[in-house]
Amino acid sequence: VQLQAFGGGLVQAGDSLRLSCAVSGRTGNYVAGWFRQGPGRERDFVAALRWTGDRTYYANSVKGRFTISRDNAKNTVYLQMNSLIPEDTAVYYCAVGFRSDSGVYYYSDLSYDYWGQGTQVTVSS
């Protein structure tokens, strides 16, 4: 399974970015998630969704500003990020989990089996 994340960049506070994560090598019912790791911080959960159904999950820090979605035909997961703030500066990682409890512990990076390479998002004030 391969995940390729792209779409990061340098933006100003208040701007928007859309990250994409193309998943190849395996399809099926999995949980897709986005995590981020800011300077000097641990990797934190950002958002997740189940590949089937409409359940989405967000960290409190991004709720109302970020939207996770998917394109089934392209096997791609997106993270639309609006109203960006400097605190959103981080390397963003996408991940997928095929385990039976991945959808339960979606906020834990231990629930994910495969990870993308990360894409840098920098928000200037």
KAFENJO-V106371 format. One record per residue. RES is the residue in one letter. SS is DSSP state (H for helix, E for strand, L for the rest). OMEGA is omega as a letter, one per 40 degrees, with the letter a starting at -180 (none if undefined). Layout:
# KAFENJO-V106371
RES_SS_OMEGA, RES_SS_OMEGA
This chain:
# KAFENJO-V106371
V_L_i, Q_E_i, L_E_i, Q_E_a, A_E_i, F_E_i, G_L_i, G_L_i, G_E_i, L_E_a, V_E_i, Q_E_i, A_L_a, G_L_i, D_L_i, S_L_i, L_E_i, R_E_i, L_E_i, S_E_i, C_E_i, A_E_a, V_E_i, S_E_i, G_L_i, R_L_i, T_L_i, G_L_a, N_L_i, Y_L_i, V_E_i, A_E_a, G_E_i, W_E_i, F_E_i, R_E_i, Q_E_i, G_L_a, P_L_i, G_L_a, R_L_i, E_L_i, R_E_a, D_E_i, F_E_i, V_E_a, A_E_i, A_E_i, L_E_i, R_E_a, W_L_i, T_L_a, G_L_a, D_L_a, R_L_i, T_E_a, Y_E_a, Y_E_i, A_L_a, N_L_a, S_L_a, V_L_a, K_L_a, G_L_i, R_L_a, F_E_i, T_E_i, I_E_a, S_E_a, R_E_i, D_E_a, N_L_a, A_L_a, K_L_a, N_L_a, T_E_i, V_E_a, Y_E_i, L_E_i, Q_E_a, M_E_i, N_L_i, S_L_a, L_L_i, I_L_a, P_H_i, E_H_i, D_H_i, T_L_a, A_E_i, V_E_a, Y_E_a, Y_E_i, C_E_a, A_E_i, V_E_i, G_E_a, F_L_a, R_L_a, S_L_a, D_L_i, S_L_a, G_L_i, V_L_a, Y_L_a, Y_L_a, Y_L_a, S_L_i, D_H_i, L_H_a, S_H_a, Y_L_a, D_L_a, Y_E_a, W_E_i, G_L_a, Q_L_a, G_L_i, T_E_a, Q_E_i, V_E_i, T_E_a, V_E_i, S_E_a, S_L_none
